[in-house]
Amino acid sequence: MRRRSVLLAVPAGLLTAAGCGSEKSGSEKSSKASPSPETSSPKAAEPTGKIVSGPVPAITGGTKFGEKPKIAKGTGTPSPDLAVKTVIKGDGAKVASGDYLQVHYLGQIWNTAKVFDNSYDRGQPAVFPIGVGQVIPGWDKGLVGKQVGSRVELAIPPALGYGKQGQPQAGIKGTDTMVFVVDIKNAFNGKSSAKGDTVAQSNPDLPKVGTGTDGTAPTIDVPKKAAPKKLVSAYVIEGDGPKVKATDSLLVQYKGVLWDGGKQFDATYKKGQLAQFSLQQVVKGWAQGLTGKKVGSRVLIVIPPDLGYGKQAQQGIPANSTLVFSVDILAVL
């Protein structure tokens, strides 16, 4: 299991973004590295309701968007309120509560400049939902409304961080103001779709998947032919992101239909919510079909029964069903 971010509250059963904390796996260790807002002191975690424009320490190195920043030590007494400064203003969509953000970030202590966490060195941005209590309150409060492509600096008082108990595993005391620089690379929501080049679908024996990218569910036309006996995994839209590894956790849009009759049995589009999961926790057909595919892509997966649910019927899925999926790979978590 990858290292977890000290920012994130880890919901039971879900793998979240990489970050600071223990290298060891196990729910006990993970919960200590990533306390949820519910386990924090209610008084300590209570937002002040006020955002101020400063003061925040100067960024003295790595000043471009996407570069690992170097932040000066804070001077004087930090504000008791949340201080937020847009250092670089992006021109992308505004972040809304409930969006999944993809960010690079660095966090350090105000009065010592000790860096306790950063995603730049890991080489992979973090992905998490914002504005819904899955990260520390200072992030929820300070990043909603910012634009994709922005670099934002935040000085977060203890009440909007980890409260009086601090985060001992990361070296954060209950009296520490935390300073973050956050580069907002992307935001995803229920209308997000694959982005890339359309790939020809020329095999008449396979389903045809729609290529629209307006956030609506793509069509899946299943041929009236015998289903393939082996797994099929093919690009419909080929993105330009990194290749998915078998150990990755993904953020996706998907639609699933039965080969026999083409009836839809599940879709994120219908729910208006994205799905996140580990490839090690899904049916073999998904794990094998998405491993090696590029982030940003739309993938057709045809899953024979032995790589799906086999003889076990599921809600809306008869036993021994061949399953057809369109999957948009939005991000690696």
C-alpha positions as CSV (number, residue, x, y, z in Angstrom):
1,M,0.0,0.0,0.0
2,R,1.3,3.4,-0.9
3,R,2.0,6.1,1.7
4,R,-1.0,8.2,2.6
5,S,-1.3,11.9,2.8
6,V,-1.5,13.5,6.2
7,L,-4.2,15.7,4.6
8,L,-6.6,13.0,3.9
9,A,-9.3,11.3,6.0
10,V,-9.3,7.7,4.7
11,P,-12.8,6.3,4.4
12,A,-13.1,2.6,5.3
13,G,-12.3,0.3,2.5
14,L,-11.1,3.0,0.1
15,L,-7.6,3.7,-1.1
16,T,-6.8,7.4,-1.4
17,A,-4.0,9.5,-2.7
18,A,-0.4,8.9,-1.8
19,G,1.3,11.0,0.8
20,C,3.0,11.4,4.1
21,G,2.8,8.8,6.8
22,S,3.8,5.3,7.4
23,E,4.9,2.9,4.7
24,K,3.2,0.1,6.6
25,S,-0.3,-1.1,5.6
26,G,-3.1,-1.7,8.0
27,S,-6.2,0.2,9.1
28,E,-4.8,1.1,12.5
29,K,-1.6,2.7,11.1
30,S,-3.5,4.4,8.3
31,S,-6.1,6.0,10.6
32,K,-3.3,7.5,12.8
33,A,-1.6,9.0,9.7
34,S,-4.9,10.4,8.3
35,P,-7.3,11.4,11.1
36,S,-10.8,12.1,9.9
37,P,-12.6,15.3,10.9
38,E,-14.9,13.2,13.0
39,T,-12.1,12.0,15.2
40,S,-10.7,15.5,15.7
41,S,-11.7,17.7,18.6
42,P,-14.9,19.4,17.5
43,K,-13.8,22.7,19.1
44,A,-10.4,22.5,17.4
45,A,-11.7,21.8,14.0
46,E,-14.4,24.4,14.1
47,P,-13.8,26.9,11.2
48,T,-13.6,30.6,12.2
49,G,-15.8,31.6,9.2
50,K,-13.2,34.2,8.1
51,I,-10.7,34.1,5.3
52,V,-8.0,36.8,5.1
53,S,-5.5,37.7,2.3
54,G,-2.4,37.3,4.5
55,P,0.1,37.2,5.9
56,V,1.7,34.2,4.1
57,P,5.4,33.5,3.9
58,A,7.2,34.3,0.6
59,I,7.9,31.6,-2.0
60,T,11.7,31.9,-2.6
61,G,12.3,29.1,-5.1
62,G,10.4,27.0,-7.6
63,T,8.1,29.9,-8.4
64,K,6.5,28.5,-11.6
65,F,3.3,26.4,-11.6
66,G,4.1,22.8,-11.2
67,E,7.6,23.3,-9.8
68,K,8.4,22.2,-6.2
69,P,8.3,25.4,-4.3
70,K,10.6,26.6,-1.5
71,I,8.8,28.6,1.1
72,A,10.5,31.0,3.6
73,K,10.0,30.7,7.3
74,G,7.0,32.6,8.6
75,T,7.8,35.8,10.5
76,G,5.8,37.3,13.3
77,T,2.6,35.8,14.7
78,P,0.4,34.1,12.1
79,S,-3.2,35.1,11.7
80,P,-5.7,33.1,13.8
81,D,-7.8,33.1,10.6
82,L,-7.3,31.2,7.4
83,A,-5.0,33.1,5.2
84,V,-5.3,32.4,1.4
85,K,-3.3,34.0,-1.4
86,T,-3.7,33.2,-5.1
87,V,0.0,33.3,-6.2
88,I,-0.7,32.4,-9.9
89,K,-4.3,32.6,-11.2
90,G,-5.3,29.9,-13.6
91,D,-7.8,30.2,-16.4
92,G,-9.5,26.8,-15.9
93,A,-12.9,25.9,-14.4
94,K,-13.7,27.1,-10.9
95,V,-13.5,24.4,-8.2
96,A,-16.8,23.5,-6.8
97,S,-17.7,21.7,-3.6
98,G,-17.8,17.9,-4.3
99,D,-15.2,18.1,-7.2
100,Y,-12.2,15.8,-7.1
101,L,-9.1,17.9,-7.2
102,Q,-5.8,16.8,-8.7
103,V,-3.0,18.8,-7.1
104,H,0.6,19.0,-6.3
105,Y,1.4,20.4,-2.9
106,L,4.0,21.1,-0.3
107,G,3.3,21.7,3.4
108,Q,5.5,23.0,6.1
109,I,5.4,24.5,9.6
110,W,5.0,28.3,9.9
111,N,7.7,29.1,12.5
112,T,10.3,26.4,11.6
113,A,9.9,26.0,7.8
114,K,10.0,22.2,8.4
115,V,8.5,20.4,5.4
116,F,6.3,17.6,6.6
117,D,4.8,16.5,3.3
118,N,5.0,17.2,-0.4
119,S,3.8,15.4,-3.5
120,Y,6.4,16.8,-5.9
121,D,9.1,14.4,-4.8
122,R,6.7,11.4,-5.2
123,G,6.2,12.4,-8.8
124,Q,2.5,11.9,-8.7
125,P,-0.2,14.5,-7.8
126,A,-2.7,13.8,-5.1
127,V,-6.4,13.3,-6.0
128,F,-9.2,13.8,-3.5
129,P,-12.7,15.3,-3.1
130,I,-12.9,18.8,-1.9
131,G,-15.5,20.6,0.2
132,V,-17.0,17.4,1.7
133,G,-15.0,16.8,4.8
134,Q,-12.4,14.4,3.3
135,V,-9.5,16.7,3.8
136,I,-8.6,19.2,6.6
137,P,-11.1,22.0,6.9
138,G,-8.5,24.7,5.8
139,W,-8.3,23.0,2.4
140,D,-12.0,22.5,2.1
141,K,-12.5,26.2,2.9
142,G,-9.6,27.7,1.0
143,L,-9.6,25.9,-2.3
144,V,-13.3,25.9,-3.3
145,G,-13.9,28.7,-5.8
146,K,-10.3,28.7,-7.1
147,Q,-9.6,28.1,-10.7
148,V,-7.8,25.1,-12.3
149,G,-4.3,26.1,-13.2
150,S,-3.9,28.3,-10.1
151,R,-1.1,28.2,-7.5
152,V,-2.6,28.9,-4.1
153,E,-0.8,29.5,-0.8
154,L,-2.6,28.8,2.5
155,A,-1.6,29.5,6.1
156,I,-3.9,27.2,8.1
157,P,-4.4,27.8,11.9
158,P,-4.7,24.7,14.1
159,A,-8.5,25.1,14.4
160,L,-8.7,24.5,10.6
161,G,-6.0,21.8,10.6
162,Y,-5.7,19.0,13.1
163,G,-6.8,20.9,16.2
164,K,-5.2,20.8,19.6
165,Q,-4.1,17.2,19.2
166,G,-2.0,18.1,16.1
167,Q,-0.6,15.3,13.9
168,P,2.3,13.8,15.9
169,Q,3.2,11.3,13.2
170,A,4.0,14.1,10.8
171,G,5.6,16.3,13.5
172,I,2.8,18.8,13.6
173,K,2.0,20.1,17.1
174,G,-1.5,21.3,18.2
175,T,-0.2,24.9,18.2
176,D,1.4,24.8,14.8
177,T,0.1,26.9,11.9
178,M,0.6,25.0,8.6
179,V,1.7,26.6,5.4
180,F,0.8,25.0,2.0
181,V,1.5,25.8,-1.6
182,V,-1.0,24.0,-3.8
183,D,-0.9,23.7,-7.6
184,I,-4.4,22.9,-8.9
185,K,-3.8,20.7,-11.9
186,N,-7.3,19.5,-12.6
187,A,-10.8,19.1,-11.3
188,F,-13.2,16.3,-12.0
189,N,-16.9,15.9,-11.4
190,G,-20.0,14.0,-12.7
191,K,-19.7,15.7,-16.1
192,S,-16.0,14.8,-16.7
193,S,-15.0,12.6,-19.7
194,A,-12.0,11.1,-21.4
195,K,-9.8,13.5,-23.4
196,G,-7.7,12.3,-26.3
197,D,-7.7,11.0,-29.8
198,T,-10.6,9.0,-31.2
199,V,-9.5,5.4,-32.2
200,A,-11.2,3.6,-35.1
201,Q,-13.6,0.8,-34.0
202,S,-13.4,-1.4,-37.1
203,N,-14.1,-4.9,-35.7
204,P,-17.7,-5.8,-36.5
205,D,-17.7,-8.5,-33.9
206,L,-17.2,-6.0,-31.0
207,P,-19.5,-3.4,-29.5
208,K,-19.3,0.1,-30.7
209,V,-18.9,2.8,-28.0
210,G,-19.9,6.5,-28.5
211,T,-17.1,9.0,-28.6
212,G,-18.9,12.1,-27.2
213,T,-17.1,13.9,-24.4
214,D,-19.8,16.2,-23.1
215,G,-20.2,14.3,-19.8
216,T,-23.2,12.3,-20.9
217,A,-23.2,8.5,-20.9
218,P,-21.8,7.1,-24.2
219,T,-23.9,4.8,-26.3
220,I,-22.9,1.1,-26.4
221,D,-24.2,-0.9,-29.4
222,V,-23.7,-4.6,-28.9
223,P,-23.7,-6.8,-32.0
224,K,-26.1,-9.6,-32.3
225,K,-23.3,-12.2,-32.4
226,A,-21.8,-14.6,-30.1
227,A,-19.8,-13.1,-27.3
228,P,-16.0,-13.4,-27.3
229,K,-14.6,-16.1,-25.0
230,K,-11.6,-14.0,-24.1
231,L,-11.2,-10.6,-22.5
232,V,-11.3,-7.6,-24.9
233,S,-9.7,-4.3,-23.9
234,A,-9.5,-1.6,-26.6
235,Y,-9.1,2.1,-26.8
236,V,-12.2,4.1,-27.9
237,I,-10.4,7.4,-27.0
238,E,-6.7,7.3,-26.3
239,G,-5.5,9.8,-23.7
240,D,-1.9,11.0,-23.2
241,G,-1.5,10.3,-19.5
242,P,0.7,7.7,-17.8
243,K,0.0,4.0,-18.1
244,V,-2.1,2.5,-15.4
245,K,-0.3,0.0,-13.1
246,A,-1.9,-3.1,-11.7
247,T,-1.4,-1.7,-8.2
248,D,-3.1,1.7,-8.9
249,S,-6.3,3.1,-7.6
250,L,-8.4,5.0,-10.2
251,L,-11.0,7.7,-10.6
252,V,-13.4,6.8,-13.4
253,Q,-16.7,7.3,-15.2
254,Y,-18.2,4.1,-16.5
255,K,-21.2,2.4,-18.0
256,G,-21.9,-1.3,-18.0
257,V,-24.4,-3.3,-20.2
258,L,-25.1,-7.0,-20.7
259,W,-23.8,-8.6,-24.0
260,D,-27.1,-10.4,-24.2
261,G,-29.7,-7.7,-25.0
262,G,-27.5,-4.7,-24.3
263,K,-29.4,-3.8,-21.1
264,Q,-27.6,-1.3,-18.8
265,F,-27.0,-2.6,-15.3
266,D,-24.8,0.2,-13.8
267,A,-23.4,3.6,-14.6
268,T,-21.8,6.5,-12.8
269,Y,-23.5,8.9,-15.2
270,K,-26.9,7.8,-13.9
271,K,-25.8,8.5,-10.3
272,G,-24.0,11.7,-11.2
273,Q,-21.0,10.6,-9.1
274,L,-17.6,9.4,-10.1
275,A,-16.3,6.0,-8.9
276,Q,-12.9,5.4,-7.2
277,F,-11.5,1.9,-6.6
278,S,-8.3,-0.1,-6.4
279,L,-7.6,-2.4,-9.3
280,Q,-6.8,-5.0,-6.7
281,Q,-10.3,-4.9,-5.4
282,V,-12.4,-5.3,-8.6
283,V,-13.3,-8.3,-10.8
284,K,-10.4,-9.7,-12.8
285,G,-11.7,-8.4,-16.1
286,W,-11.5,-4.8,-14.9
287,A,-8.1,-5.2,-13.4
288,Q,-6.6,-6.9,-16.5
289,G,-8.5,-4.7,-19.0
290,L,-7.4,-1.4,-17.5
291,T,-3.8,-2.2,-16.6
292,G,-1.5,-0.7,-19.2
293,K,-4.1,1.7,-20.5
294,K,-3.3,5.5,-20.4
295,V,-4.9,7.9,-18.0
296,G,-7.4,10.2,-19.9
297,S,-8.6,7.3,-22.1
298,R,-12.0,5.7,-22.8
299,V,-11.7,2.0,-22.9
300,L,-14.0,-0.7,-24.1
301,I,-13.8,-3.8,-22.0
302,V,-15.7,-7.0,-22.8
303,I,-15.5,-9.4,-19.8
304,P,-16.3,-13.1,-20.2
305,P,-18.0,-14.8,-17.2
306,D,-14.9,-16.4,-15.8
307,L,-13.3,-12.9,-15.4
308,G,-16.5,-11.3,-14.1
309,Y,-19.0,-12.8,-11.8
310,G,-19.1,-16.3,-13.2
311,K,-22.0,-18.4,-12.0
312,Q,-22.9,-15.9,-9.3
313,A,-25.8,-13.6,-10.2
314,Q,-25.6,-10.0,-9.1
315,Q,-28.3,-7.3,-9.0
316,G,-29.2,-6.8,-12.6
317,I,-26.6,-9.3,-13.8
318,P,-27.7,-12.9,-14.5
319,A,-25.3,-15.8,-13.8
320,N,-22.8,-16.5,-16.6
321,S,-23.1,-13.1,-18.1
322,T,-20.6,-11.5,-20.5
323,L,-20.3,-7.9,-19.5
324,V,-19.5,-4.8,-21.7
325,F,-18.1,-1.7,-20.2
326,S,-17.1,1.8,-21.4
327,V,-14.6,3.2,-18.9
328,D,-13.2,6.7,-18.8
329,I,-10.0,6.7,-16.8
330,L,-9.9,10.2,-15.3
331,A,-7.0,10.0,-12.8
332,V,-4.8,7.8,-10.7
333,L,-5.5,8.2,-7.0
